[in-house]
Amino acid sequence: MPAQLQFPFPATTFTLANRASATPTHAVTPGASTSRDSALERRARLTARLAKLAAAGYLQPLARQVGGLGGCARPIRLTGHRTRVDTATGQVIDHLDARHLPAGELLVRCGNRRATRCPACSTVYRYDTYQLIAAGLRGGKTVPADVAAHPRVFATLTAPGFGPVHNQPDTGRCQCGQLHADDDPLLGTPLDPARYDYAGAVLWNAHAPALWARFTTHLRREIAKAAGLTQRALRHHATLSYAKVAEYQKRGQVHFHAVIRLDGPTGPASTPPAWATTELLNQAVRAAAARTRVHHAGTPQDEDRSGWSVFRFGRQIDVRPIRGTDFTEGGPVTERHVAAYIAKYATKGAETTTGTLDHRLRLLAELATHDITDHARRMIHTAWHLATHPQHAHLRLRQWAHMLGFRGHFSTRTRHYSTTLTHLRAVRTAWRTSRSNAPARVSASAEPQADRMTDGRPVCDRPGHSTDLAASH
């Protein structure tokens, strides 16, 4: 085997060549004919290289190594060697040199959560997120099953308005006089871009993580107040657990979806007190969201009497109890629905709904080479220029301009909510290792189907359904 064996051709080019060769040949223009000929030439060169690898006996090991990536679109290439030595005896347990691998490098899955960057790795990430959220709702994965009886709600906290935008109101037409379809590119864009508060929209996204942190503080205060306890005494009676995810609206603003649960003093394994009810948690969430404020030095038009601009959540606060039953007409949201809804947005970012970028910008001039919406372009420009103000330096708006100013974690959870992604990945790795040593081949049905119910129907936010979580937003 040679010292280093490079890929005969990039996988993406191979896919493009196959697609080009499958194009019908009738009514072909001269330009299309040239493109088809070049695709056939690339395919011929690829076939010749694969034939050489097969003749030398290198094709099967290379295919086996690439197949272990699980379809990763951007694998990480590692070079070097690894040696494991028994410290007691000095004996070499095993030695791995990347040069001796079929590809000449050690290929590792990228593990990117964004569906636009790597569909295969993002799918695994979505499955893991589903299991993590579901474990905190119905038990399992090191979480006791009694947690399903604890008070829990599904809360949605939205952003305020910064100007009228094209939307789909429940009653009547949009303010522009049109009935917008679901795929209309005008949805979420300002009716009058010249009067839209782009600076306020970007700064609100930048302060959204601080708003969430302040909200959790006020939520504990409201729970203690409703129970007639002090904040210090609350920890001896109940524990607040939550898991939240950040979702981008079409207008480019972040809002939060959260599963909020009340446990006993030691976490999910302990029984919550008698006063801990779903109704108490519902009222506490609404009161805490209304009280949450974050102050920051702002522009003159945004200043209040104290010279600080104030950021708060929008008026649309949605809080719903979570039940353990299946979908029923007119019923509340269920465990499966909430877990699938949050897992779906774990792999999406601003580039999915707003039409912006999925990577950072080094220079603002790079925007000219990208096909993005005008609304996203103006928000990126606003973030880039706001970064020049000294009072906004700590927000790092240029580093997060592609995220329209939002610089927080897209998903967070408390320590006692459920298991961890690290634990889920370790269990999956151990399972795959044990199955690889078994002679039986694992069927495709053994893979986790996090987005499907037991009857085969997809678990997602179906528009118009009584449990559509996004219907009110």
Secondary structure by P-SEA (a helix, b strand, c coil): ccccccccccaaaaaaaaaaaacccccccaaaaaaaaaaaaaaaaaaaaaaaaaaacaaaaaaaaaaacccccbbbbbbcbbbbbcccccccccccccccccccbbbbbcccccccccaaaaaaaaaaaaaaaaaaccccccccccccccbbbbbbbbbbbcccccccccccccccccccccccccccccccccccaaaaaaaaaaaaaaaaaaaaaaaaaaaaaaaccccccccccbbbbbbbbbbbcccbbbbbbbbccccccccccccccccccaaaaaaaaaaaaaabbbbccccccccccccbbbbbbccbbbbbbbbcccccccccccaaaaaaaaaaaccccccccccccccccccccccccccccaaaaaaaaaaaaaaaccccccccccccccccccccccccccccccccaaaaaaaaaaaaaaaaacccccccccccccccccccccccccccccccccccc
